[in-house]
C-alpha cells in the first residue's frame, strides 16, 4: 500500500482529527474516505467525448421535440 505525507497547519489538523474521532475512524481512514469521495464524484476523462455519440434517430431527451429548422441568423 502506498503512503502519503501530508503537511497541515495546526488548525486544519485539529479539524481533521476531530472529524476522524467523531466518525470513530483513524485520521488515515478519514482522509482516505474524503479523497475517494472526491474522485468517485468526478466525471471520467472520456465523458465529454460521449456528446453526440448516439446515432439512433429515434432518440430524443424526454420532452424534447425534434428540431428540423435552424433559427435565422443575421450577417455580421
Number of C-alpha atoms within 10 A of each C-alpha: 2 3 6 6 5 6 8 10 7 9 9 11 14 12 11 18 18 13 16 17 13 9 11 11 13 14 17 13 12 17 16 12 11 11 11 10 11 10 10 10 8 8 9 9 7 7 8 9 8 8 7 7 7 10 7 7 7 8 10 11 8 6 6 8 8 11 6 5 6 6 5 6 6 5 4 3
